[in-house]
Amino acid sequence: MFTIICLLLSIIFGLLYSFFHTISGSITSVTVQILWFLFLFCSGVTIAQFLSYVLIEVFFSKIRGHTSSDLLRFIISFFLYAGIVTLMFKYALGWNLTAILTTSALITAVIGFALQATLGNLFSGVALQIEQSFYIGDVIKIGNRQGRIETLKWRSISILTFDGTLLVIPNNQISTETVEVYPINKPVRITVIIPAPLSVSPETVKLLIHKVVLATPDVETTIKPFIRILDYETERGIIKYQLRYFVVNYFKKHIVDGIVKDRIWYAFYRNKIKMPVIPWFNQELPDEENSQIQIMPYPYIPKEIILKCLSFINKNPENTPENLDQLLQKVNTYIYASGEPILYTEHKQNASYYIYKGVVKIKQNKDNDIKHLNINQQLDKDIINYWPEDILTKVFQELLMFMGPISEKLVSNAASSTLDTRQLYLSLAKHIANENDKKQFLSFAPDYSYKILLKESWFHTKDVSINEAFAHGETILLEVPDEK
């Protein structure tokens, strides 16, 4: 807007200058000089604004893909305006700038001595901008201080630490110390040490870990995970594996690291990979008598529950108690972490899966495919407890912009009637009167919905595919193979 106003003023002053320039007279001569100066001034500001936009918004932000800092904007604007003003005074107005600069040399020296530290930070900032070592949004580590860059200013930079505090560091200090940079748009490597029993083949362990890593959100799948044996610890009965993989950016590092470790634990459980637990006071391997205490326990499910599961799934009227006992021996138990894909690390077979604990969400592509399958049960008032807190917090913050403080109550009520994220957004959008606001709020919603299977429901292998069904909360499934 400011650029357009300057452009219009320069056109107006140019036309007035052309008009008065043809009229003779002393008063007219002064008016012509003033109009000429105003024309040059507005034209110079317009040119400077245009070049500044091209350099900052087009070249730096769009082509190079980085957010320009306040210091960079200041430097570019300063040199553009200084250059245009110099040209205007030198060639348009005919002023002798050499005499002016010579006269002000002493004053400049005095000011430079008084502002020595400040100018040091200023020129360090200019050097940092020229080198482009880091950008706004990157994470940097200086000594034992670490945080995300919030602003790059002419005297200092501000970083937001992971404790939530704002740290201001002078540019001069940054230019003299070693700075470790984690770019916001570059993958970051994570290294994990994973123990596994000596009794399990390395190929089995590596394949299992590989599947877990690649199925975890925000893992950089274009870079293949690297898994190798790091060490043997025969006295503890374990092999140490070293896992190296990359996440999409630094901010996901600790979150993904925790999720991968959780899922590896559950994957080991499902595949009967039991880790020996050595007490701190006894470094010997556990004997047979106390092996039940020294080895990680597997979830115990009473026989009555499994028989109930079989009666739900297998409706064959010819089944006898003896047949059910035979089927009982074939039932497998699988336990999954919250958010983990279902059946992605297990051997696929034709079987039915009974939900003993938790919730299973099956991905759907159309809203009209959503159906809540409930066996002997309806959605209860405690269903909100199944929701991950981070999802509800995100939805609340997005709704807050349109509905204000009442958003918390609206989200709580809506989350008590569904476990589908897209359905949650659609339900909350009904409370937004303005159509544009409603459209903006729904833009935050995922493009897909879920079929929700609750406790005591079941599904068949043919109903789901890998990476389309997920556990919602810790989930235990009972696998009942089809009768041949």
C-alpha positions in Angstrom: 0.0 0.0 0.0 2.8 2.4 0.9 4.6 1.6 -2.4 1.4 2.3 -4.4 0.9 5.7 -2.6 4.5 6.7 -3.4 4.0 5.7 -7.0 0.9 7.8 -7.3 2.6 10.8 -5.7 5.6 10.5 -8.0 3.2 10.6 -11.0 1.4 13.6 -9.6 4.6 15.5 -8.8 6.0 14.6 -12.2 3.0 16.0 -14.0 3.0 19.2 -11.9 6.7 19.6 -12.5 6.1 19.3 -16.3 3.4 21.9 -16.1 5.2 24.5 -14.0 8.5 24.0 -15.8 7.1 25.7 -18.8 6.0 28.8 -16.9 8.6 31.6 -16.2 9.0 33.6 -13.0 11.0 33.6 -9.8 8.2 32.1 -7.7 7.6 29.5 -10.3 11.3 28.6 -10.4 11.2 27.8 -6.6 8.0 25.7 -7.1 9.7 23.8 -9.9 12.7 22.9 -7.8 10.4 21.8 -4.9 8.3 19.7 -7.2 11.5 18.2 -8.9 12.8 17.2 -5.4 9.5 15.7 -4.4 9.3 13.8 -7.7 12.8 12.4 -7.2 12.1 11.5 -3.6 8.8 9.6 -4.2 10.3 7.9 -7.3 13.4 6.8 -5.2 11.2 5.5 -2.4 9.1 3.5 -5.0 12.1 2.0 -6.6 13.7 1.1 -3.2 10.4 -0.5 -2.1 10.1 -2.5 -5.3 13.7 -3.7 -5.2 13.4 -4.6 -1.5 10.3 -6.7 -2.2 12.1 -8.5 -5.1 15.2 -9.3 -3.1 13.5 -10.2 0.3 10.1 -11.7 -0.6 10.8 -13.2 -4.0 14.4 -14.1 -4.1 15.1 -14.9 -0.5 11.8 -16.2 0.9 10.2 -17.9 -2.2 13.2 -19.0 -4.3 15.5 -20.0 -1.4 12.7 -21.1 0.9 13.8 -19.3 4.1 12.1 -16.7 6.3 14.0 -13.4 6.0 15.1 -11.9 9.3 14.6 -8.3 10.6 18.3 -7.7 10.3 18.4 -8.8 6.6 15.5 -6.6 5.8 17.2 -3.6 7.5 20.5 -4.2 5.7 18.9 -4.5 2.3 16.6 -1.5 2.8 19.5 0.6 4.2 21.8 0.1 1.3 19.0 0.6 -1.3 17.8 3.8 0.3 21.4 5.0 0.8 22.3 4.3 -2.8 19.2 6.0 -4.2 19.6 9.1 -2.0 23.3 9.4 -3.0 22.5 9.2 -6.6 19.7 11.7 -6.2 21.8 14.3 -4.4 24.9 13.8 -6.6 23.4 13.8 -10.1 19.9 15.1 -9.9 20.5 18.0 -7.4 24.2 18.5 -8.1 25.3 18.5 -4.5 29.0 18.0 -3.7 28.9 15.0 -1.2 32.7 14.9 -0.9 32.9 18.1 1.2 30.0 16.9 3.4 31.6 13.5 4.1 35.0 15.1 4.8 33.4 17.5 7.3 31.6 14.7 9.2 34.7 12.4 9.4 35.6 13.6 13.0 32.0 13.3 14.2 31.9 9.8 12.7 35.1 8.8 14.5 33.8 10.0 17.9 30.5 8.1 17.4 32.3 5.0 16.3 34.5 5.0 19.4 31.5 5.4 21.7 29.5 2.7 20.0 32.4 0.2 19.6 30.7 -2.8 21.2 27.4 -2.1 19.5 29.0 -1.7 16.1 30.9 -4.9 16.8 27.6 -6.7 17.2 26.2 -5.0 14.2 29.0 -6.0 11.8 29.0 -9.5 13.3 25.3 -9.7 12.4 26.0 -8.4 8.9 28.7 -11.1 8.5 26.3 -13.8 9.8 23.7 -12.7 7.2 26.2 -12.8 4.4 27.4 -16.3 5.3 23.7 -17.6 5.8 24.9 -20.2 8.3 21.4 -20.5 9.9 17.9 -19.2 9.5 14.8 -18.4 11.5 13.3 -21.7 12.7 16.6 -23.6 12.8 17.8 -25.1 16.1 21.2 -24.1 17.3 23.4 -25.3 20.1 26.0 -22.9 21.7 27.9 -24.6 24.5 25.3 -26.1 26.7 22.6 -23.8 25.5 20.1 -24.9 22.8 17.0 -23.6 21.3 15.1 -22.5 18.2 16.0 -19.2 16.5 13.1 -16.8 16.8 14.6 -13.5 15.5 17.8 -12.4 13.9 18.4 -8.7 14.8 21.1 -6.1 14.1 22.6 -6.5 17.6 21.7 -10.1 18.7 19.7 -13.2 18.0 16.8 -14.6 20.2 16.4 -18.3 20.7 13.5 -20.0 22.4 14.9 -22.8 24.6 13.1 -26.1 25.1 12.4 -25.0 28.7 10.2 -22.2 27.3 12.6 -19.3 28.1 13.8 -16.7 25.6 17.6 -16.4 25.4 19.2 -13.3 23.8 22.8 -13.8 22.5 25.0 -11.0 21.1 26.1 -11.5 17.5 29.7 -10.9 18.5 29.6 -13.9 20.8 28.0 -16.2 18.1 30.7 -15.2 15.6 33.5 -16.2 18.0 32.1 -19.5 19.3 31.4 -22.9 17.8 27.7 -23.1 16.8 26.0 -26.5 16.1 23.1 -26.0 13.6 20.1 -28.3 13.1 18.3 -27.0 10.0 14.5 -26.9 10.2 14.0 -28.6 6.8 16.8 -31.2 7.0 16.5 -34.8 8.4 18.3 -35.5 11.7 19.8 -38.8 12.7 18.9 -40.8 15.8 21.1 -43.6 17.3 19.5 -46.1 19.6 21.0 -49.1 21.4 18.6 -52.1 21.6 19.2 -55.3 23.6 17.8 -58.6 22.4 18.2 -62.2 23.6 21.1 -64.4 22.3 18.5 -67.1 21.5 16.8 -65.0 18.8 18.5 -64.8 15.4 19.9 -61.4 14.4 18.0 -61.6 11.1 14.7 -61.9 13.0 15.5 -59.0 15.3 16.8 -56.7 12.5 13.7 -57.4 10.3 11.4 -56.6 13.2 13.1 -53.4 14.1 13.2 -52.3 10.5 9.4 -52.8 10.1 8.8 -50.8 13.3 11.0 -47.9 12.3 9.5 -47.5 8.8 5.9 -47.7 10.1 6.5 -44.8 12.6 5.2 -41.4 11.7 7.8 -38.6 10.9 10.6 -41.1 10.1 12.5 -40.1 7.0 11.7 -43.2 4.9 13.9 -42.1 1.9 17.0 -42.9 4.0 17.2 -46.6 4.9 17.6 -47.4 8.6 20.9 -49.0 9.5 21.0 -51.8 12.0 24.1 -53.7 13.2 25.3 -55.9 16.0 27.2 -53.6 18.4 28.3 -56.1 21.1 27.8 -59.5 22.7 27.1 -59.7 26.4 27.1 -63.4 27.0 27.0 -63.0 30.8 23.7 -61.3 30.5 22.4 -63.4 27.6 21.9 -60.5 25.3 23.1 -59.0 22.0 23.3 -55.2 21.7 22.1 -53.8 18.4 22.8 -50.3 17.2 20.0 -48.7 15.2 20.5 -45.5 13.2 17.6 -43.8 11.4 16.6 -40.3 10.4 13.6 -38.2 11.4 12.1 -35.4 9.2 13.4 -32.5 11.4 14.9 -31.8 14.8 11.6 -30.9 16.5 10.4 -34.5 15.9 13.6 -36.1 17.2 12.6 -36.8 20.9 9.0 -37.6 20.1 9.8 -40.1 17.4 12.6 -41.6 19.5 10.2 -42.3 22.3 7.6 -43.8 20.0 10.1 -46.1 18.2 11.4 -47.4 21.6 7.8 -48.0 22.8 6.8 -49.9 19.6 10.0 -52.1 19.6 9.1 -53.2 23.2 5.5 -54.1 22.0 6.8 -55.8 18.9 9.2 -57.9 20.9 6.3 -58.9 23.2 4.1 -59.9 20.2 6.8 -62.1 18.7 7.6 -63.8 22.0 11.0 -62.2 22.2 11.5 -62.3 26.0 14.3 -60.3 27.6 16.1 -61.8 30.6 16.0 -59.3 33.5 19.2 -59.5 35.7 18.7 -58.3 39.3 21.3 -55.7 40.3 22.4 -57.9 43.2 22.8 -61.1 41.1 24.5 -61.0 37.8 24.0 -64.7 37.0 21.4 -65.9 34.5 18.1 -66.9 36.0 17.5 -70.6 36.6 14.4 -72.6 35.7 12.8 -72.3 39.1 12.5 -68.5 39.2 12.4 -68.0 35.4 8.8 -66.8 35.7 10.0 -64.0 37.9 13.1 -63.1 36.0 11.6 -63.0 32.5 9.2 -60.3 31.2 5.6 -61.5 31.8 3.2 -61.8 28.8 -0.4 -60.4 29.3 -2.4 -63.1 31.1 -5.9 -63.6 29.8 -8.3 -66.0 31.6 -9.5 -69.0 29.8 -13.1 -67.9 30.3 -12.5 -64.7 28.4 -10.9 -66.6 25.4 -13.9 -69.0 25.3 -16.2 -66.0 25.3 -14.2 -64.6 22.4 -14.6 -67.9 20.5 -18.3 -68.0 21.1 -18.6 -64.5 19.6 -16.6 -65.2 16.5 -17.3 -68.9 15.9 -21.0 -69.4 15.4 -20.8 -73.1 14.3 -23.6 -74.9 16.1 -21.7 -78.2 15.9 -19.0 -76.9 18.2 -18.6 -78.9 21.3 -16.6 -78.0 24.4 -13.9 -80.3 23.1 -13.7 -78.4 19.8 -13.5 -75.1 21.7 -10.7 -76.4 23.8 -8.8 -77.4 20.6 -9.4 -73.9 19.2 -8.3 -72.5 22.4 -4.8 -73.8 21.8 -4.6 -71.9 18.5 -5.5 -68.5 19.9 -2.6 -66.0 19.8 -2.4 -62.8 21.9 -1.1 -59.6 20.4 -0.6 -56.3 22.3 -0.1 -52.9 20.6 1.1 -49.5 21.7 -1.2 -46.5 21.2 -1.1 -45.3 17.5 0.8 -48.5 16.3 -0.4 -50.1 13.1 -2.2 -53.4 13.5 -0.7 -56.7 12.2 2.3 -55.0 10.5 5.0 -57.1 12.2 3.1 -60.4 12.5 2.7 -63.2 10.0 -0.5 -62.6 8.0 -3.0 -65.4 8.0 -6.8 -65.8 7.6 -8.0 -65.1 11.1 -10.5 -63.1 13.1 -9.3 -60.7 15.8 -11.2 -60.1 19.0 -10.6 -56.8 20.8 -10.0 -57.7 24.4 -8.7 -54.3 25.4 -8.5 -50.9 23.8 -9.8 -49.6 20.4 -9.0 -50.3 16.8 -9.4 -47.6 14.1 -9.7 -48.6 10.5 -8.9 -45.9 8.0 -11.8 -45.0 5.6 -11.6 -42.7 2.5 -15.2 -41.5 2.5 -17.3 -40.0 5.2 -20.3 -42.2 4.5 -18.1 -45.3 5.1 -18.0 -44.5 8.9 -19.8 -47.1 11.0 -19.2 -47.8 14.7 -19.3 -51.5 15.1 -20.3 -52.3 18.7 -20.8 -55.8 20.0 -23.0 -55.9 23.1 -21.9 -52.3 23.9 -22.6 -48.7 23.0 -20.3 -45.7 23.2 -20.1 -44.8 26.9 -19.5 -41.5 28.7 -15.9 -42.4 29.4 -15.0 -42.6 25.7 -13.2 -39.3 26.0 -10.5 -41.1 28.0 -9.4 -42.9 24.8 -8.4 -39.7 23.1 -4.7 -38.7 23.1 -4.4 -35.4 25.0 -2.2 -33.8 22.3 -5.0 -34.3 19.7 -7.7 -32.7 21.8 -5.3 -29.8 22.7 -4.6 -29.2 19.0 -8.3 -29.2 18.2 -9.1 -26.9 21.1 -6.4 -24.3 20.0 -7.7 -24.3 16.5 -11.4 -23.9 17.6 -10.4 -21.2 20.1 -9.8 -18.7 17.2 -13.4 -18.9 16.2 -15.4 -19.8 19.4 -13.4 -18.3 22.3 -13.3 -19.7 25.8 -16.4 -21.9 25.2 -14.2 -24.1 22.9 -12.9 -26.3 25.7 -16.5 -27.3 26.7 -17.4 -27.9 23.1 -14.4 -30.1 22.4 -15.1 -32.1 25.6 -18.7 -32.8 24.6 -17.9 -33.7 21.0 -15.0 -36.0 22.0 -17.5 -37.9 24.2 -19.5 -39.1 21.2 -16.8 -40.2 18.7 -13.3 -41.4 18.4 -12.9 -40.2 14.8 -10.8 -37.1 14.4 -12.6 -36.0 11.2 -16.0 -36.5 12.7 -14.8 -34.5 15.7 -14.0 -31.5 13.4 -17.3 -31.9 11.5 -19.3 -31.9 14.8 -17.5 -28.8 16.1 -17.9 -27.0 12.8 -21.7 -26.9 13.3 -21.2 -24.4 16.1 -19.4 -21.9 13.8 -21.9 -19.5 12.2 -19.7 -17.7 9.7 -19.2 -19.9 6.6 -15.7 -18.6 5.8 -14.6 -19.3 9.4 -16.2 -22.8 9.2 -14.3 -23.6 6.0 -11.0 -22.4 7.6 -11.6 -24.5 10.7 -12.4 -27.6 8.6 -9.1 -27.1 6.6 -7.3 -28.3 9.8 -9.2 -31.7 9.7 -7.7 -34.8 8.2 -8.8 -35.9 4.7 -9.9 -39.3 5.9 -12.1 -40.9 8.6 -12.0 -44.1 10.6 -14.3 -47.0 11.3 -14.1 -47.4 15.1 -14.0 -50.9 16.7 -14.5 -50.9 20.4 -13.8 -53.5 23.1 -15.6 -56.8 22.5 -15.8 -56.1 18.8 -13.9 -58.2 16.2 -12.7 -57.9 12.6 -11.3 -60.2 10.0 -7.9 -60.1 8.2 -9.6 -59.4 4.9 -11.3 -56.3 6.4 -8.0 -54.4 6.9 -4.6 -53.9 5.2 -1.2 -53.0 6.5 -0.9 -49.4 7.7 -4.7 -48.8 7.5 -5.7 -50.1 11.0 -4.3 -48.6 14.2 -4.5 -49.1 17.9 -6.1 -46.3 19.8 -4.6 -46.5 23.3 -2.9 -49.7 24.4 -4.8 -52.5 22.6 -4.8 -56.3 23.1 -6.1 -58.5 20.3 -6.9 -62.3 20.4 -6.2 -64.0 17.1 -8.5 -66.8 16.2 -7.4 -68.6 13.0 -10.1 -69.7 10.5 -11.1 -73.3 10.6 -9.8 -75.3 7.7 
